[in-house]
């Protein structure tokens, strides 16, 4: 059994493309600049974030067709140790386009390709043979996978004493907290759905998160508040961290960067006050870059220093 400090799993990765254009006119050919290509998808982005902070992780993801081949090459360029699970369907693509006339960003995300029963079993078997201190599952599910698929990994994590961190949404997230995990990162809208209410005000977040913790859904609930920042809640604590004021160019990968920053900080035995501040620093730093580039270490470090006393 291979052993790693951090393992990330991405069942629905994407080849991220980004480009610039001038003027969005219907029924006319829109000429774009040279595209930028990045390996994307929740867990892959988390591994990239950890790498930018000087940490290491083992990145597990599905890969299919020529797009999957390109995805593997891009992960390799990031100098991240990985294992690609080959699938029959092609890996999906996503596209981010920025209109230089208005500075508006348009994001196009395609549906994940179908996962067969055999491929599903391969994903499970791959994680079963790995031992880690932290297992991070991030991103949505493909066609062919039921909403309780991630729930399978709660048992695997408990059997190997791994701390399971899950960043997903909808029914998949609901199913995961039924079994109980170490940490989840919903936004405020997702948190409301988890406790079956229409919406939540800021002052209600602490009580809502503690409700999930009391039922054994998670030990730590980190609630992303977008431009307002984030809160980290445990059974006996509540910590609100404001987002630093930065010039935003793209929000792509900001949530994954936040998770990566927190997991890296946990792996470095930092306290929870530092964990949430590294998360907010990395998430905010990611918005300072265009397209799908995530963040630069020097930006994240500077923002963390500013947040230390907040």
Buried (B, 14 or more C-beta within 10 A) or exposed (E): EEEBBBBBBBBBBBBBBBBBBBEEEEEEEEEBEEBBBBBBBBBBBBBBBBBBBEBBBBBBBBBBBEBBBBBBEBBEEBEBBBBBBEBEBBBBBBBBBBBEEEEEBEBEBEEBBBBEEEBBEBBEEBBBEBBBBBBBBBBBBBEBBEBBBBBBBBEBBEEBEBBBBBBBBEEBBBBBBEBBBBBBBBBBBBBBBBBEEEEBEEEBBBEBBBBBBEEEBBBBBBBBBBEEBBBBBBEEEEBBBBBBEBEBBBBBBBBBBBBBBBBBBBBBEBEBBBBBBBBBBBBBBBBBBBBBBBBBBEBBBBBBEEBEEE
